[in-house]
Amino acid sequence: MQAQAKAVFAHFIVGALDLDHEHSLIDPRQVGNAYGYNTTTYTQEMNLASAAGIDGFAMNIAGDAWTEDQLDTAYAAAASLNFKLFISFDHAANDGAFGGSFTAANITAYINRYKGEPAQYLYGAKAQPVASTFEGPAHAADWVSVQQMTGCFFIPDWTSIKGAQDAQSMFANVNGVLSWDVWPDGPTGISTMIDTAWKSLLGPDQVYMMGVSPWFYTNLPAYSKNWLWRGDNLWHDRWQQVLEVQPDIVEILTWNDYGESHYIGPLHSENFPTGAELYAADNPHDAWRDLLPYYIAAYKNGNSSSIPVTEEKIIWAHKINPADSGSAAGTVGNQSPQATYSPGQLNLDAINLDVIVQEPSQVTVQIGDNPPSVWQANVAGPNHFLIYWNGQTGTVTYTVSRNGQTVLSTTGATITSDCVNGRVNWNAVVGSSS
């Protein structure tokens, strides 16, 4: 296959994502994360994504009545910004639930409608329009005919196929594979073992789209969802693994899934699924994007040491309540059939701290009136630290100094045992010095 420039997309939910990534279903009419978006909204968010180095959005659709209006608006906005889009068909939300299933015919109609748009992401020597899915391995045969009728470059997420032997034949007729298996199983960090397994299924002309995500926590009683996966160190670690794996494409999971707490885009409380307001309303994640220009440039260049620092910055991310300070509200660590843990074993009482500096610097962190801790940022560029609270509470302050002089300081969030409604909020608050 002719070499093509590496690209980074963010998964953008137009219509509903499913409940548990494997078998439960959700009414797509009840979750529309982009419902009500207009040209101005799309333009603003695409500009934010572009500023972070993101090349485009994977548009997750579930067949809502307003899907085509939203796609029309999004494709028109993207065309004026040189921002790319492709459709990701959410089979898990759509199959047999509340309005039928995606079929070969309606998938073909969607792809053919948008494949000629200037904003459509094309791949390969034949400039084929990219299409993807969230789940739907039962529709593999449909996609063979879809490819014939659309000429699409098909990169599905069929993560629910859990064994290489099961998956080998499934991927014979696809152009690549996307993995949503991006959150650690248990209290240890994620490895690249899953990525290696998926890549091993692919031939020389097939591509690997690697998923990257910063966090996971959901508590949506109406949809029987209440679990978390380990998020500490995840944003940093996963991008280091991107440098190691060197996938053809990266997909960030996600731009706007508020219900599962892995959004990196702006908050839109009017589009929260019922229940998410309790843990997302006061928990912005925008500052996670501040690291992306460095991570993405390093991925595309294949070298993390050659990225110039134009602005020094402090980025912090952590929950605000100690694990034992209130009710866990039934939340468990991991999702059945995985071995489950108490949530505090996976969601640590710790600060995820990233400091971007122009040269080696000293970093001081103080929680409340407690004695400060001192850390060393040894390299120019991003430096990552996991700083345990050790039972301390209070407002966190951060200072960067060199040669005895303060060069940067900021005040972060307040760690408190005063839990809203008596419940620990397992979602992260993310902020920065700018």
ChimeraX attribute file (.defattr): number of C-alpha atoms within 10 A of each C-alpha:
attribute: neighborCount
match mode: 1-to-1
recipient: residues
	/A:1	10
	/A:2	8
	/A:3	9
	/A:4	11
	/A:5	9
	/A:6	15
	/A:7	19
	/A:8	21
	/A:9	25
	/A:10	26
	/A:11	22
	/A:12	25
	/A:13	25
	/A:14	30
	/A:15	29
	/A:16	28
	/A:17	28
	/A:18	24
	/A:19	20
	/A:20	18
	/A:21	16
	/A:22	15
	/A:23	11
	/A:24	14
	/A:25	21
	/A:26	20
	/A:27	19
	/A:28	23
	/A:29	16
	/A:30	14
	/A:31	23
	/A:32	22
	/A:33	24
	/A:34	22
	/A:35	17
	/A:36	12
	/A:37	15
	/A:38	14
	/A:39	15
	/A:40	12
	/A:41	15
	/A:42	19
	/A:43	20
	/A:44	12
	/A:45	14
	/A:46	24
	/A:47	16
	/A:48	16
	/A:49	22
	/A:50	16
	/A:51	14
	/A:52	18
	/A:53	21
	/A:54	24
	/A:55	19
	/A:56	25
	/A:57	27
	/A:58	28
	/A:59	25
	/A:60	24
	/A:61	27
	/A:62	30
	/A:63	25
	/A:64	21
	/A:65	12
	/A:66	15
	/A:67	18
	/A:68	15
	/A:69	12
	/A:70	23
	/A:71	19
	/A:72	14
	/A:73	18
	/A:74	26
	/A:75	21
	/A:76	17
	/A:77	21
	/A:78	23
	/A:79	15
	/A:80	11
	/A:81	13
	/A:82	15
	/A:83	23
	/A:84	23
	/A:85	30
	/A:86	25
	/A:87	26
	/A:88	26
	/A:89	27
	/A:90	28
	/A:91	27
	/A:92	27
	/A:93	29
	/A:94	26
	/A:95	20
	/A:96	12
	/A:97	15
	/A:98	15
	/A:99	15
	/A:100	10
	/A:101	17
	/A:102	22
	/A:103	15
	/A:104	18
	/A:105	12
	/A:106	13
	/A:107	19
	/A:108	21
	/A:109	14
	/A:110	15
	/A:111	22
	/A:112	17
	/A:113	13
	/A:114	19
	/A:115	22
	/A:116	12
	/A:117	17
	/A:118	17
	/A:119	22
	/A:120	24
	/A:121	23
	/A:122	20
	/A:123	18
	/A:124	17
	/A:125	10
	/A:126	12
	/A:127	12
	/A:128	17
	/A:129	24
	/A:130	23
	/A:131	25
	/A:132	23
	/A:133	23
	/A:134	26
	/A:135	26
	/A:136	22
	/A:137	21
	/A:138	12
	/A:139	14
	/A:140	17
	/A:141	12
	/A:142	16
	/A:143	22
	/A:144	14
	/A:145	14
	/A:146	22
	/A:147	19
	/A:148	10
	/A:149	15
	/A:150	18
	/A:151	18
	/A:152	25
	/A:153	22
	/A:154	26
	/A:155	22
	/A:156	25
	/A:157	24
	/A:158	24
	/A:159	20
	/A:160	17
	/A:161	15
	/A:162	10
	/A:163	11
	/A:164	13
	/A:165	10
	/A:166	10
	/A:167	17
	/A:168	14
	/A:169	10
	/A:170	17
	/A:171	20
	/A:172	13
	/A:173	14
	/A:174	19
	/A:175	22
	/A:176	24
	/A:177	23
	/A:178	26
	/A:179	23
	/A:180	21
	/A:181	20
	/A:182	23
	/A:183	22
	/A:184	18
	/A:185	18
	/A:186	18
	/A:187	19
	/A:188	11
	/A:189	16
	/A:190	20
	/A:191	14
	/A:192	13
	/A:193	9
	/A:194	14
	/A:195	21
	/A:196	12
	/A:197	12
	/A:198	21
	/A:199	21
	/A:200	12
	/A:201	19
	/A:202	18
	/A:203	12
	/A:204	6
	/A:205	10
	/A:206	20
	/A:207	21
	/A:208	24
	/A:209	25
	/A:210	27
	/A:211	27
	/A:212	25
	/A:213	25
	/A:214	27
	/A:215	26
	/A:216	27
	/A:217	29
	/A:218	25
	/A:219	25
	/A:220	19
	/A:221	11
	/A:222	10
	/A:223	17
	/A:224	12
	/A:225	18
	/A:226	19
	/A:227	24
	/A:228	28
	/A:229	25
	/A:230	26
	/A:231	26
	/A:232	26
	/A:233	19
	/A:234	21
	/A:235	17
	/A:236	22
	/A:237	16
	/A:238	22
	/A:239	23
	/A:240	16
	/A:241	18
	/A:242	24
	/A:243	18
	/A:244	12
	/A:245	16
	/A:246	17
	/A:247	20
	/A:248	19
	/A:249	20
	/A:250	23
	/A:251	23
	/A:252	23
	/A:253	24
	/A:254	25
	/A:255	25
	/A:256	24
	/A:257	26
	/A:258	29
	/A:259	26
	/A:260	25
	/A:261	26
	/A:262	23
	/A:263	27
	/A:264	25
	/A:265	23
	/A:266	15
	/A:267	20
	/A:268	13
	/A:269	14
	/A:270	12
	/A:271	20
	/A:272	22
	/A:273	20
	/A:274	15
	/A:275	15
	/A:276	21
	/A:277	17
	/A:278	17
	/A:279	23
	/A:280	25
	/A:281	13
	/A:282	13
	/A:283	22
	/A:284	20
	/A:285	25
	/A:286	18
	/A:287	21
	/A:288	22
	/A:289	19
	/A:290	20
	/A:291	22
	/A:292	18
	/A:293	17
	/A:294	22
	/A:295	23
	/A:296	22
	/A:297	15
	/A:298	19
	/A:299	25
	/A:300	19
	/A:301	14
	/A:302	14
	/A:303	12
	/A:304	18
	/A:305	13
	/A:306	13
	/A:307	16
	/A:308	12
	/A:309	16
	/A:310	10
	/A:311	10
	/A:312	18
	/A:313	22
	/A:314	27
	/A:315	24
	/A:316	25
	/A:317	27
	/A:318	24
	/A:319	25
	/A:320	26
	/A:321	23
	/A:322	25
	/A:323	21
	/A:324	12
	/A:325	14
	/A:326	17
	/A:327	14
	/A:328	17
	/A:329	12
	/A:330	11
	/A:331	21
	/A:332	21
	/A:333	24
	/A:334	25
	/A:335	18
	/A:336	10
	/A:337	6
	/A:338	10
	/A:339	10
	/A:340	18
	/A:341	18
	/A:342	16
	/A:343	23
	/A:344	20
	/A:345	17
	/A:346	23
	/A:347	25
	/A:348	22
	/A:349	24
	/A:350	20
	/A:351	22
	/A:352	24
	/A:353	22
	/A:354	23
	/A:355	25
	/A:356	25
	/A:357	26
	/A:358	16
	/A:359	13
	/A:360	17
	/A:361	23
	/A:362	19
	/A:363	20
	/A:364	16
	/A:365	21
	/A:366	20
	/A:367	20
	/A:368	15
	/A:369	11
	/A:370	12
	/A:371	10
	/A:372	14
	/A:373	12
	/A:374	14
	/A:375	14
	/A:376	14
	/A:377	21
	/A:378	13
	/A:379	14
	/A:380	19
	/A:381	25
	/A:382	25
	/A:383	18
	/A:384	16
	/A:385	17
	/A:386	17
	/A:387	15
	/A:388	12
	/A:389	15
	/A:390	9
	/A:391	8
	/A:392	17
	/A:393	19
	/A:394	16
	/A:395	16
	/A:396	20
	/A:397	17
	/A:398	23
	/A:399	19
	/A:400	27
	/A:401	17
	/A:402	13
	/A:403	8
	/A:404	9
	/A:405	9
	/A:406	13
	/A:407	14
	/A:408	16
	/A:409	17
	/A:410	16
	/A:411	16
	/A:412	20
	/A:413	18
	/A:414	16
	/A:415	22
	/A:416	15
	/A:417	18
	/A:418	14
	/A:419	15
	/A:420	12
	/A:421	10
	/A:422	13
	/A:423	19
	/A:424	24
	/A:425	25
	/A:426	29
	/A:427	28
	/A:428	29
	/A:429	21
	/A:430	21
	/A:431	22
	/A:432	20
	/A:433	17
	/A:434	11
